[in-house]
Each structure stands twice: as C-alpha cells, then as structure tokens.
Amino acid sequence: MASDRINARLTEPLAAHVARVVGAKGLYETPSEYIRALIRQDMERQDLAHFSAALESGYRDIEAGRVFKSSGSFTEDRKIFEQKEKDGWR
C-alpha cells in the first residue's frame, strides 16, 4: 500500500498538546499514530453526518407522505419512485 508523507508546522500550543498525548505518558506512541487516529475520527464523523442527513431526509419524506410499499425488487421500486416523482407524489 502506497503512503503519502505530510509535513505540518504546528503552533506552540498545538505542539505542546501533541507532546502531551504522544509518548510514554500519552495515548499514542508516535505523532503519526495520533494524526492517523484524528483523520480516521474525522472520516467517521463525516460518514455519520451523511448518514444522519439521509435519515432526516427519509423522515421528512414519511412526514410528507412520499412513501410506497416496496415491490421487493430494487429495479421495480426505482421505476415506481421515478413515476411518483414525475407525478408529484399524487
């Protein structure tokens, strides 16, 4: 697996924070391990935000009556959905 190198300058407060969480007394062995963990947390946060937005959209659709019983076939359901969208959900 290829990897990229990232170099970053840190202000003194940020560098001090990294020093506190890295090393023998910290939660992470290396600054790189800490940065990777932060990036993974951010990715998970973004995934959760997308999921929450989709869930909220679904609830709005239910509240507005934009629902139909599934046929059990994704292809058929997609056709039904498209027709309902075209007809304005009447």
Number of C-alpha atoms within 10 A of each C-alpha: 2 3 5 5 6 6 6 6 7 10 9 9 9 11 12 11 11 18 15 14 16 17 13 10 10 13 12 18 13 15 15 13 12 17 13 11 13 12 11 12 12 12 12 12 12 12 12 12 12 12 12 12 12 12 12 12 12 14 13 12 12 12 10 10 11 16 13 12 7 12 11 8 9 10 10 12 15 13 12 16 17 13 13 15 12 10 9 9 14 9
